[in-house]
Amino acid sequence: MPALTLLGTLRDRAAVKRYSPRTTQAYTRWVLAYIRYHGKVHPRTLGAEAVRDFLTYLARERQVAASTQNQALAALMFLYRDVLGQPVSSIVGIQPAKHPHRLPNVLSREHVHRVLSLLEGTPRLMALLLYGSGLRVQECCQLRIKDVNLDRGEIVVRHGKGGRDRVTMIPSTARELMAEQVQLVRRLAYRRTVNGGGYVELPGAFARKVPSASKHWAWWWLFPSAREQLHRESGERRTHHLDPSVLQRAVSAAGRESGIGHRVGCHTLRHSFATHLLEAGYDIRTVQELLGHRDVSTTMLYTHVLNKGGLGVRSPLDIGGDFVVVRGGVVGGVVGGVVGGVVGGVVGSDVGGGDAGKGVVDARVFGGVGGVVAVVSVPPRGDLGEADAMVVPAGVAV
């Protein structure tokens, strides 16, 4: 048996630890980037200082995100610990980057429907599932027909993030489209099978246990690719699932065309799914299960972006009666002088007043529950001038 290369050993170690293919690919790319950065020197001859230099390069010159930097660090830790067999203490002192606190991008219901209305065909149905079922883009692309139960109105997500399965709902508005998609895929599977193809990849060792399953329509992808590809090892003409980039480009294009003024991606629809369920009063534990979060603290992030504004608190301007906007230089000067002077005397602070000579008004009008504050400024015009606007409680005589 020929000796394994460094990357071959890395893939073997990752397979033994049951890392997902995407994690293995990411680690492989980072190890290659690390080797190239140091002039193709073997990592065994490099030490902790080389790892620090590479991470510094990523942070300062490449300006990567904290999560990207931490992924690179995890790949190098795996390389030295599990592939090269060097003790972890040899690169001690290198800490993960601190994650900034960022809120998810959430759309209103109106904006979501505007984006969805601009999609057509398969991307539209897939986007309906991202928003209506809370799926990740990779989970949506890897759905199989057998995991869709139209009678029960549910989808079983297999091997989601972290290798966990979960169950989520099928939106009623998408159920008819889903049924049509299943029939379409069944016909496609039959045509390709008759022509000598029609194979799909099966998980793990299931292909060895049940060889016939690779041609059964129930194991087909719900969203198959347009063309078959030849599998080198088996010689089979296999159908893979739709590439995630197809859906990502379609959703991004619809977001730009909608003119809503927000950056829209596939994960934006999942964020909106969670937020809108919480707004509708559903229990956060239920939302956690639907999203597939391991920890409820991850789901708690969506409580910060509910449609009531900052942490669900109403602005004092919206509390304690109606307010009207009054315009006019003379009115603004008089009200600013009287109200500002009276309130300023009461609270012991200089909140301004009308100055007819200088044409300047700086008033803070207090009123309503919660102490509503409104500031009115009048630019100098050599006379009383014209106030731009002033907010006062309804019923105040001006």
C-alpha positions in Angstrom: 0.0 0.0 0.0 1.5 3.3 -1.0 2.3 5.8 1.7 -0.3 8.4 2.2 0.4 12.1 1.6 -0.1 14.7 4.3 -3.6 15.6 2.9 -4.5 12.0 2.5 -3.7 11.3 6.1 -5.7 14.4 7.1 -8.8 13.1 5.2 -8.4 9.6 6.8 -8.2 11.1 10.3 -11.2 13.3 9.7 -13.2 10.3 8.4 -12.3 8.3 11.5 -13.6 11.2 13.7 -16.8 11.3 11.6 -16.3 14.9 10.4 -18.7 16.0 7.7 -17.4 16.2 4.1 -17.7 20.0 4.2 -15.6 20.2 7.4 -12.9 18.0 5.8 -12.9 20.1 2.7 -12.5 23.3 4.7 -9.7 21.9 6.8 -7.9 20.7 3.6 -8.1 24.2 2.1 -6.7 25.8 5.2 -3.8 23.4 5.5 -3.0 24.1 1.8 -3.1 27.8 2.4 -0.9 27.5 5.5 1.7 25.5 3.5 1.7 27.9 0.6 2.0 30.9 2.9 5.2 29.5 4.3 6.7 28.7 0.9 5.6 25.1 0.7 7.6 24.1 3.7 6.4 20.9 5.4 4.3 21.8 8.5 6.3 19.3 10.6 9.3 21.7 10.5 7.2 24.7 11.5 6.4 25.6 15.0 4.0 27.8 17.0 5.5 31.0 15.7 4.6 29.9 12.1 1.0 29.4 13.2 0.9 32.8 14.9 2.3 34.4 11.8 -0.3 32.8 9.5 -3.2 33.8 11.8 -1.8 37.4 12.1 -1.7 37.5 8.3 -5.3 36.4 8.0 -6.5 39.0 10.6 -4.4 42.0 9.5 -3.8 41.7 5.8 -6.8 39.5 4.7 -9.1 41.0 7.3 -11.1 37.8 7.6 -14.1 37.5 9.9 -13.5 36.1 13.4 -15.3 32.9 12.5 -13.1 32.4 9.5 -10.0 32.9 11.6 -11.2 30.4 14.2 -11.9 27.9 11.5 -8.3 28.2 10.2 -7.1 27.8 13.8 -9.2 24.7 14.3 -7.8 23.2 11.0 -4.2 23.8 12.1 -4.9 22.4 15.6 -6.3 19.3 14.0 -3.3 19.1 11.6 -0.7 19.2 14.5 -2.6 17.2 17.0 -4.2 14.4 14.9 -2.2 14.2 11.7 1.4 15.1 12.7 1.1 13.8 16.2 2.8 16.8 17.8 1.5 17.7 21.3 -1.0 20.5 21.5 1.2 22.3 24.0 3.6 23.1 21.2 1.2 25.8 20.0 -0.2 26.8 23.3 -0.9 30.5 23.8 -2.9 30.9 20.5 -6.4 31.8 21.5 -9.5 31.8 19.3 -10.6 35.2 18.0 -13.4 37.0 19.9 -16.7 36.9 18.1 -18.4 40.3 17.7 -22.1 40.4 18.8 -24.1 40.7 15.6 -27.8 40.6 15.1 -29.3 38.6 12.3 -30.7 40.3 9.2 -34.5 40.0 9.4 -37.1 41.1 6.8 -40.7 42.1 7.4 -43.4 39.8 6.2 -44.2 42.3 3.4 -40.6 42.3 2.2 -40.4 38.5 2.4 -43.5 38.1 0.2 -42.1 40.7 -2.2 -38.9 38.8 -2.6 -40.7 35.4 -3.0 -43.0 36.9 -5.7 -40.0 37.6 -7.9 -38.8 33.9 -7.9 -40.0 31.3 -10.3 -39.8 27.6 -10.8 -37.6 25.4 -8.6 -35.8 28.3 -6.8 -39.2 29.7 -5.8 -40.3 26.4 -4.1 -36.9 26.1 -2.4 -37.2 29.6 -1.1 -40.7 28.9 0.2 -39.2 26.1 2.2 -36.3 28.3 3.6 -38.9 30.8 4.9 -41.8 28.5 5.5 -39.9 25.6 7.1 -36.8 27.2 8.5 -34.4 25.1 6.4 -30.7 25.9 5.8 -29.8 26.1 2.2 -27.7 22.9 2.3 -30.5 21.0 4.1 -33.0 22.1 1.4 -30.8 21.0 -1.5 -30.2 17.6 0.2 -33.8 16.7 0.8 -34.8 13.3 -0.5 -38.4 12.3 -1.5 -38.6 9.7 1.3 -38.1 12.5 3.9 -41.1 14.5 2.7 -44.4 13.4 4.2 -47.2 15.3 2.5 -50.0 13.6 4.4 -48.6 14.6 7.8 -47.3 17.9 6.5 -43.8 17.4 7.8 -40.2 17.2 6.6 -37.5 15.1 8.2 -34.2 16.8 8.0 -31.5 14.2 7.9 -27.9 14.8 9.2 -28.3 18.5 9.6 -25.8 20.8 11.2 -23.9 18.9 13.8 -25.1 15.6 12.4 -28.6 16.0 14.1 -31.9 15.0 12.6 -35.0 17.0 13.2 -38.6 17.4 12.0 -40.2 20.6 10.7 -43.4 21.6 9.0 -44.4 21.9 5.3 -46.2 25.2 4.7 -49.8 24.6 3.6 -49.3 27.1 0.8 -46.4 25.0 -0.6 -47.9 21.6 -0.2 -49.4 21.5 -3.7 -46.2 22.6 -5.2 -44.3 20.0 -3.3 -46.7 17.2 -4.6 -46.1 18.4 -8.2 -42.3 18.4 -7.6 -42.4 14.8 -6.3 -44.3 13.7 -9.4 -41.9 15.5 -11.6 -38.9 13.9 -10.0 -40.5 10.4 -10.2 -40.9 10.8 -14.0 -37.3 12.1 -14.3 -36.0 9.1 -12.3 -37.9 6.7 -14.6 -36.6 8.2 -17.8 -32.9 8.2 -16.6 -33.2 4.7 -15.2 -34.6 3.4 -18.6 -31.6 5.0 -20.3 -29.1 3.2 -18.1 -28.6 5.9 -15.5 -30.8 7.0 -12.6 -28.4 6.3 -9.8 -28.1 8.5 -6.7 -25.5 8.6 -3.9 -26.6 6.8 -0.7 -25.4 7.7 2.8 -22.7 5.6 4.5 -22.7 1.9 3.9 -26.3 1.8 2.8 -25.4 1.3 -0.8 -23.5 -1.9 0.1 -26.4 -3.2 2.3 -29.2 -2.3 -0.1 -27.7 -1.9 -3.6 -31.1 -1.5 -5.3 -31.9 1.6 -3.3 -29.6 3.7 -5.4 -32.1 3.5 -8.3 -35.3 3.7 -6.3 -37.2 7.0 -6.8 -37.8 7.4 -3.0 -34.1 7.9 -2.5 -33.9 10.5 -5.2 -33.1 14.1 -4.4 -36.2 16.3 -4.2 -34.3 19.0 -6.2 -32.0 17.0 -8.6 -29.4 18.6 -10.9 -30.2 19.0 -14.5 -27.4 16.6 -15.7 -26.0 13.3 -14.7 -22.4 12.8 -13.8 -20.2 9.7 -14.3 -19.0 8.2 -11.0 -15.3 7.2 -11.5 -15.2 4.3 -9.0 -18.4 2.6 -9.9 -19.0 3.7 -13.5 -22.5 4.7 -12.7 -24.3 7.7 -14.1 -25.4 9.5 -11.0 -27.8 12.4 -10.4 -26.6 14.8 -7.7 -28.7 17.3 -5.9 -29.0 20.9 -7.1 -26.0 23.0 -6.3 -26.6 25.5 -3.5 -25.2 28.3 -5.6 -28.2 28.1 -8.0 -30.6 29.0 -5.2 -28.2 31.5 -3.6 -27.9 33.5 -6.9 -31.6 33.4 -7.5 -32.5 34.7 -4.0 -29.8 37.4 -4.1 -31.0 38.6 -7.5 -34.7 38.7 -6.3 -33.6 40.7 -3.2 -31.9 43.3 -5.4 -34.8 43.5 -7.9 -37.3 43.9 -5.0 -35.9 47.3 -4.1 -36.5 46.8 -0.4 -33.0 48.3 0.5 -31.8 45.3 2.5 -29.2 42.6 1.8 -31.1 39.4 1.1 -29.6 35.9 1.2 -30.9 32.4 1.7 -30.1 32.6 5.5 -32.1 35.8 5.7 -35.2 33.8 5.0 -34.4 31.4 7.8 -33.8 34.3 10.2 -37.1 35.8 9.2 -38.8 32.4 9.8 -37.6 32.3 13.4 -38.4 35.9 14.2 -41.9 35.9 12.7 -42.8 32.7 14.7 -41.7 34.4 18.0 -43.6 37.5 17.0 -46.7 35.3 16.5 -46.4 34.1 20.1 -44.9 30.6 19.6 -42.8 29.2 22.5 -39.1 29.7 22.1 -38.4 26.0 22.8 -40.6 25.0 19.9 -38.8 27.4 17.6 -35.5 26.0 18.8 -36.6 22.4 17.8 -37.8 23.6 14.4 -34.4 25.4 13.8 -32.3 22.5 15.0 -30.4 24.6 17.5 -28.5 22.6 20.2 -28.7 25.4 22.7 -31.7 27.7 23.4 -29.3 30.6 23.8 -28.7 30.5 20.1 -32.5 30.9 19.5 -32.7 33.7 22.1 -30.8 35.9 19.6 -34.0 36.3 17.6 -35.7 37.9 20.6 -33.5 41.0 20.0 -34.9 41.6 16.5 -38.7 41.5 17.1 -40.7 44.0 15.3 -41.4 46.2 18.4 -38.0 47.9 18.2 -35.2 47.8 20.7 -35.8 44.6 22.9 -39.6 45.0 22.5 -39.6 48.4 24.3 -41.9 51.1 23.0 -40.4 54.5 22.4 -41.6 57.2 24.8 -42.8 59.2 21.8 -45.4 56.4 21.2 -46.7 56.5 24.8 -49.3 58.8 26.4 -51.5 60.2 23.7 -51.2 61.6 20.2 -48.6 64.1 19.0 -48.9 66.6 16.2 -46.3 68.4 14.2 -46.5 72.2 14.2 -44.7 74.4 11.6 -44.1 78.1 11.5 -41.4 80.6 12.7 -43.5 82.7 15.0 -45.4 79.8 16.5 -42.2 77.9 17.0 -40.5 80.8 18.7 -43.4 81.5 21.0 -44.0 77.9 22.0 -40.3 77.3 22.4 -39.8 80.3 24.6 -42.8 79.8 26.8 -42.7 76.0 27.3 -38.9 75.9 27.3 -38.7 78.6 29.9 -41.3 77.2 32.2 -40.0 73.7 32.1 -36.4 74.9 32.4 -37.3 76.7 35.6 -39.1 73.7 37.0 -36.4 71.1 36.3 -33.5 73.4 36.9 -32.0 73.0 33.5 -31.6 75.4 30.6 -33.7 73.9 27.9 -33.7 77.0 25.7 -36.2 79.7 24.7 -37.2 81.9 21.8 -34.8 84.7 20.9 -36.5 87.0 18.4 -33.3 89.1 17.9 -31.0 86.2 16.9 -33.7 84.1 15.3 -32.7 81.0 17.3 -35.0 78.7 19.1 -33.8 75.6 21.1 -36.6 74.1 23.0 -37.3 70.8 24.6 -41.0 70.2 25.0 -41.9 67.8 27.9 -45.3 66.0 27.8 -47.0 62.6 27.8 -46.2 59.5 29.8 -42.5 58.8 29.9 -41.4 62.5 29.4 -41.5 63.0 25.6 -38.8 65.3 24.4 -38.8 67.2 21.1 -36.1 69.6 19.9 -36.9 72.5 17.6 -34.2 74.6 16.0 -34.7 77.7 13.9 -31.8 78.8 11.6 -30.8 82.5 11.9 -32.5 84.6 9.3 -32.1 88.1 10.8 -35.6 88.0 12.2 -37.9 85.5 13.8 -37.2 83.0 11.0 -39.3 79.9 10.2 -39.1 76.9 12.4 -38.6 73.6 10.5 -40.9 71.5 12.8 -41.9 71.0 16.3 -43.6 68.0 18.0 -46.1 68.9 20.7 -48.8 66.9 22.6 -52.2 67.0 21.0 -54.4 69.6 22.6 -51.6 72.0 23.5 -52.7 75.5 22.5 -50.3 77.1 20.0 
